[in-house]
Amino acid sequence: MGLVGTIFSWPMLPVRGLIKLAEVIQDQVDRETRNPAAVRRRLEEIEAARAAGEISEEEERQAVEQVMKLATGR
């Protein structure tokens, strides 16, 4: 790329940086939602909330479904 190409590509650098940052964040979110320890911890939190009476049986079922969907990527 020549001097002219470099000059015209400068305005796009913040956009490219933002896209790269978004990709890094998405990768981290994917790793955390599919991490078996994180999934187990979230399921234990849901179970504890149900045992404490903070959520209903239906809410527990929906929360478990949501965690499992995120964990499997479906």
N, C-alpha and C positions, 0 to 999 in steps of 0.2 A: 504494500500500500504506500503510495507516495505522500508527499506533504499535503497535497490538496485533500486526499482521502482521509488522512489523519485529522485534519482540521474539521472536516465535515462529520467525522464520527464522534468528536468530543461531546456534542450535545446529547448523544445517546448513552454515554457512560453511566449517568445516574440511573437510567432505566434498566440497563443491563445489570448494574449492581443490585437494584431492587429485585429484579427477577431471580438473580442468584440467591439473594437472601431469602426470598420466598421458597425457593427449592430446598435450601438448607433447613428452614423451619419445618417444611412439610416432611422431610426425611426424618427429623427428630420426632415429630408427632407420630409418624408411622411406627418408629422404633418403640416409642413409649406405649402406644396403645396395643401393640402386639407382644410386648414383653410379658412373659408368663407371670413374673412376680407382681407386676403392676396389675394385671388382670385379676390374679388371685386376691390382691389387696383390695381392689375395688369390689369384688364379689363379697369379701368378708365385711366391708363397710356396709354394703346393702343388707347383708344378713343381720348385722348388728342393729341397723336402723329398724328392721322388721321386728327383731326381738324386743327392742325398746318401745315398740308401738309408734314409732315416728312415721312409718309408712304402712300402707295397707298391703294385703297379699297381692292385689292386682298391680299396685305400684312396684312391688318387689319383682313380680314377673316381668313387667315392662322394662325395669332397670337392668335385670339380668339379660334379657333379650338384647338390649342396646349394647351392653358391654360385650356380649358374645359376637354381635354383628361387627363391632369395631375390631375385636380381636382377630376375627377371621377375614376381615376385609370385604365383607359382603354388603 
